[in-house]
Amino acid sequence: MVLLGEQFLSELRGLSVIDFGCGEGEEAIEMARAGAASVFGLDIREDVLQTARNKAHEAGVADRCHFGTACTERADVVVSIDSFEHFADPAGVLDQMFDLLAPGGRVYASFGPTWYHPLGGHLFSVFPWAHLVFSEAALLRWRSDIRSDGATRFSEVAGGLNQMSIRRFEQIVQRSRFRLDLLEAVPIRKLRPLHSRLTREWTTAIVRAKLSKPA
């Protein structure tokens, strides 16, 4: 959970948590072990959820760590790790998170690399900023030689890419019902001397954000 900062786990003690996009449950289990009162891992993929349930049982936290494709109870905290650059509808996801929170609840999010990072194209970044040098159509044609899923847009590849930038994330949050309490652009270590407000889109490794729902 280092992606969310050193103090993050200590802030969850005694709270109910939803791990939004939990995957195989490693982070959800870690939060339960760290003292969260309850953790619900939310994901749309039933196969990874079953793996997560098995891991929670093996870790001895199955009584406080549950997993499913839908959650009806509101939580104190929603956690999102490495997901906001993949959501097809990030604004809609923020609305879902808002509705999942109790009044006064918080969202902790960490994601990256963002779109202007040297490797922001993920699998399309065959060299730094390749996804910005070549057109989307050209990169998808190259990809079609090794993948046969028929994807014609970045958003259609496995996992999806929504070309999320830091500025776009800020704008989405500003239009949401949340209050933005913290936005931290963590610099790429080797580019730290060049990192500033003006260069952050190009020199940021990950983004950390804390949002809150009015009480």
SVG drawing of the C-alpha trace seen along z (x, -y; Angstrom):
<svg xmlns="http://www.w3.org/2000/svg" viewBox="-28 -26 46 47">
<polyline fill="none" stroke="black" stroke-width="0.4" points="0.0,0.0 3.0,-2.2 1.5,-3.8 -1.0,-5.6 1.7,-6.9 3.3,-5.7 0.5,-6.8 -2.4,-5.4 -2.9,-2.1 -2.9,-3.7 -5.8,-5.9 -8.0,-2.9 -8.0,-1.3 -11.5,-0.7 -13.1,-1.9 -15.2,-0.1 -13.4,0.0 -14.4,0.7 -11.5,1.7 -12.9,0.5 -11.4,2.8 -9.8,5.2 -8.5,7.8 -7.2,10.8 -7.5,9.1 -3.9,8.5 -4.5,4.9 -7.9,5.7 -6.3,8.4 -3.5,6.1 -6.0,3.5 -7.9,6.0 -4.6,7.2 -3.8,3.5 -6.9,3.1 -9.7,2.0 -13.0,3.1 -14.2,4.5 -13.1,4.6 -15.3,5.3 -13.4,6.0 -15.4,4.9 -14.7,6.1 -16.6,7.1 -14.6,10.3 -15.9,13.3 -12.9,15.4 -10.5,13.0 -13.0,12.6 -12.9,16.3 -9.1,16.2 -9.4,13.3 -11.8,15.2 -9.4,18.1 -6.5,15.8 -8.5,14.1 -9.3,17.5 -5.6,18.5 -4.6,15.2 -7.1,15.7 -9.2,12.6 -12.2,14.1 -14.4,12.9 -13.6,9.2 -12.7,9.3 -15.4,10.1 -15.6,9.9 -18.3,9.5 -19.5,7.8 -21.9,5.4 -22.0,3.7 -25.2,2.4 -23.7,1.1 -22.0,-2.3 -18.4,-2.5 -16.2,-5.0 -13.5,-4.8 -13.2,-3.8 -9.8,-2.9 -8.8,-2.8 -5.3,-1.7 -4.0,-1.8 -7.4,-2.1 -8.3,-5.7 -6.2,-5.5 -8.3,-2.5 -11.9,-3.3 -14.0,-3.9 -16.2,-6.4 -14.1,-7.9 -16.7,-10.5 -19.3,-7.8 -17.0,-5.8 -16.6,-8.8 -20.4,-9.0 -20.5,-5.3 -17.9,-5.9 -19.8,-8.8 -22.9,-6.7 -20.9,-3.9 -19.7,-6.3 -21.3,-7.3 -21.6,-11.0 -18.1,-12.4 -16.5,-9.4 -13.3,-9.6 -11.8,-8.2 -8.1,-7.4 -6.9,-7.0 -3.5,-6.3 -2.9,-5.7 -0.3,-6.0 1.5,-6.2 -0.7,-9.0 -0.9,-9.7 2.1,-12.0 4.5,-9.9 7.3,-8.4 5.5,-5.0 2.0,-6.3 0.9,-4.2 1.5,-1.1 1.9,1.8 2.1,-0.7 5.2,-2.4 7.8,-0.4 10.1,-3.3 9.6,-6.5 6.6,-8.6 6.0,-6.2 2.3,-6.5 2.6,-10.3 4.9,-10.0 2.6,-7.5 -1.1,-7.8 -3.6,-5.7 -4.4,-4.0 -0.8,-3.1 -0.2,-1.7 -3.4,0.4 -2.3,1.7 1.1,2.7 -0.7,4.4 -3.0,6.4 0.1,8.3 0.4,9.8 -3.1,9.6 -6.3,10.8 -9.0,9.2 -10.1,6.7 -9.4,3.6 -9.5,0.4 -9.2,-2.1 -7.0,-2.4 -10.2,-2.1 -11.0,1.3 -7.7,3.1 -7.7,5.5 -7.9,3.3 -8.6,0.2 -6.7,-3.1 -8.6,-6.4 -5.6,-8.7 -5.9,-10.1 -3.8,-13.2 -3.3,-14.9 -5.3,-18.0 -8.1,-15.8 -8.4,-14.1 -8.6,-17.4 -11.3,-18.6 -13.4,-15.4 -13.1,-15.8 -14.0,-19.5 -17.2,-18.6 -18.1,-15.8 -19.8,-15.9 -16.6,-15.4 -14.2,-17.9 -10.6,-17.5 -8.6,-17.5 -5.2,-16.4 -3.6,-15.9 0.0,-14.8 2.0,-14.4 4.9,-12.1 7.9,-12.7 9.7,-10.1 12.9,-9.6 15.4,-10.3 13.4,-13.4 12.9,-14.9 15.2,-17.9 12.9,-18.8 9.6,-18.3 7.4,-21.3 3.8,-22.5 4.7,-23.3 6.4,-20.0 4.3,-17.6 2.4,-16.0 5.7,-14.8 7.6,-14.0 5.1,-12.4 5.4,-8.8 2.0,-8.4 -0.8,-10.5 -2.2,-10.3 -5.5,-11.9 -7.8,-12.2 -11.4,-13.2 -14.1,-13.7 -17.9,-13.5 -19.7,-16.2 -20.9,-15.2"/>
</svg>
